[in-house]
Amino acid sequence: MSIVVAIDGTAGSGKSSVARAVGAALGLPVLDTGAMYRAVTLRAMRAGIDPNDAAACAEAARRARLAVEDGRVHLDGEDVTVAIRGPEVTAAVSTVSAHPEVRAELVARQREWVARHGGGVVEGRDIGTVVFPDATLKVFLTASPEERARRRAAQEPEAVGRDVDAVRDALAARDARDAGRAHSPLRAAGDALVVDTTDRSIAEVVGLVLERLGSGTGEPRGTG
């Protein structure tokens, strides 16, 4: 039976770092679904499409040739790993990703990716609730607003040099949009392992994930 570990959570909670470490520990490939939404957003912007135009954004998603492998993102044959992290894409991705037809297209591709790889660690914002509701293990990561802003300001290209308070406000606004969208809102699955990463190292969080996976229990348990 294939193993699917679904890792969801807010921006700056450590999803990408934890997903990579869990994947390495288990020998599983890792899929960053957020990168797929960013790539579609970049494609729409390059085509002059209004992020609010649901039909046009959905068509951009359907026509996109996407490949997400080994931490690199290719769009229509171009490596856009760095380009999708730009400030313009960051500002628009929540709007584009809220369109149901965009999500339907990318959810289908995410499921196909996992089927093709025979399992994997999949990170995003609706993986345990929508994409893989029957995942082997569901994890939801959180952290304090201050810690998430500090991490983002130190790591993300578009945030470096910005005031931490401004980054915190931007993250809070994005989380509010994603949690409030009608289709696939950001929320923890009822049976997810919820971990507050504020004062925990990546190794500690990974240890909790592997412990839960090894126990084989589906009982929800928070570790905040």
N, C-alpha and C positions, 0 to 999 in steps of 0.2 A: 504494500500500500504506500502511495506517495505521501510525503510529509509536506504540509503547507503551514507555515508560520505566518500569521497575519499580524502586522505591527502598525497600529494607528496611533494618532496623537496630534497634539498641537504643534505649531511651528516652534522650533528651538527646543523641543523636549528631548531630542537625542535620537529620533527615529532612524536616521540614516546611519549614524555610528553604531547603534545597537544592531540594526539589521545586518550590516556588514560583518560585525563580530559574531553574531549568531550564525550567519551563513558560513563563515569560516570554520566555526566550531563544529558545525554539522555537515560540512562538505556540500552545502546546498547553494545554488545560484541565487542571486538577489535581484529583485525588481523594484526599482523606484518608480511608482506609478505617478508621482507628482511630476517627474521629468517628462512623462508622456503628455500630461496636460499643458506643461510649459511649452513643449515642442509644438503642439497644436496652436497654442496662443501665439507663438512666434510666427508660425505659418500664416495665421490670420492677419497679424499685424503687417507682415511683409506684403500681403495681398491688398492692404488698405481696407480690410474688413473692420467694421465697427464691432467691438467686443460684445455689444448688446444685441447684435443681429444673430439670433439663435440659428436661423436656417443657414445663413452663410458660414457661421462657425462650424455647424454640423457637417456641411459639405467639405470644409477644409479638413476636418477630422477624418472623414471617409476617404478623401483623396491622398492623405498624408502617407508617405512611405516611412514608417517608423521602425527603428531598431534600437533596442536598449539592451546592451550586453557589456558585462565586465566594467560597469561604471561609466561607459561612454554612451552618448546619445547621438544617433544619426537620423537626420530628417531629409528625405528626398536625396539621399546620397551624400549629404554634407554633415560633417561632425559639428554639432551645435551644442556640445557639452557646456561650453563657456557662455555662448550667446543666450541660452535659455535662462541664465541666472542674472541677466541684466535688469535694471530697475524698471524699464518699460514693461517687460514681461511680468515681473513680480507684481506690478500695479494692476495688471489686467487679468491675470490668470484666474482669480476667484470668480470674475464675471463670466469668462469663457467656460470655466469648468462647471458652472451652475446650470448650464443648458442641458436638459435631459437627454437630447439626442447626441450631444457630444459625449456625455457620460456613458450612454448605452454603447456607442461605438468603441470607446476605450475599455470599458469593462469587458466587452467581448474579446478584445485583443489581449487583455491581461489574463483572462482565463485560458486563451489559446497559448499564451507564453508559458504558463505553468504546465499545461498539458504537454506541450512540446518538450519542456525540460524535465518532466517527471517529478514535479514538486518545486519547492523553493521557499525563500523568505520574501514576503511581499509587503512593502511598506507604503502607507498612504493615509487616507482619511476616512475611507469607507470600506476597507478591506474585510474586516471581521463582520461588518453589518450587512454589506451588500455583495461584494465581489466573491468572497469565500465564507459564507455563513456557516459552512461545515468544516472550516479549517481545523487542522490538528490541534493548534493552539492559537488563541487570540490574545493579543497584548495591546494595552492602551497606555501610552506614556504621557505624563504631565510634568510640569515644573512651574515654579513660581514665575509670575510675569517679569520680575526683575532679573532672574537667572536666565530666562529665555532670551530677554533683550540683550543681556551681557554676552551670551554665546553668539547670537546673531551679529551683533556689532563687531565682534572679534573675528568672525569666520566668513561671513557672506560678503562677496565683492561689492554688492550694492549698498551694504550697511557700514563698511569700514569707514571710520572717521566721523560717522554721524553721532549725534548726541544719543545716549542710551535711552533717555526718556522718549525721544522721538521714535526710536526703533520699537520701544515697548508699546507705544500708542499704535504704531502701524501694525504690529503683530496682533494686538487686541482687536483692531478693526477687521483684520482678515479673518481671525477666528470667529468673530461675531457673524460675518458674512457666511462663512462656511457652515457654522452651526445652525444658522437661521434659514439656509436654503431649503426649498420645499423638497427637492430631490436629493436623496443620499446625504443627509446632513452629517456633519462631524459629531460623532457621539461614540461612547464606549458600548460595545456589545454587552448584553447582560451577563454573559459568561466569560468576559475577558479578565485577564490578569491586569489589574490597574497598578501602575508603578509611578510614584512621584520621584523623578530623577534629580530633584534640586540639589540634594546633598549626597548623591550617590555617584560613584565612578562608573564608567562604561562597563568595567569588569564586574562590578557588583550587580548592575542591572542584568547583564548577560547571565550571570550566575543564577539569578532568580528565574529567568526565562528557562534556562536549561534544567533547573531543578523542577519547575512545573512540568516541563515537557517529559522529563524522566519519570515523574510520578504518575503520569497518565491520567490525572484527574481532570475532570471538566468543571469542578466546583469553582465558582468565582471567588477571588480573594484579592482584596486590595492590600497594597503594601505602602500606603502613604504614611 
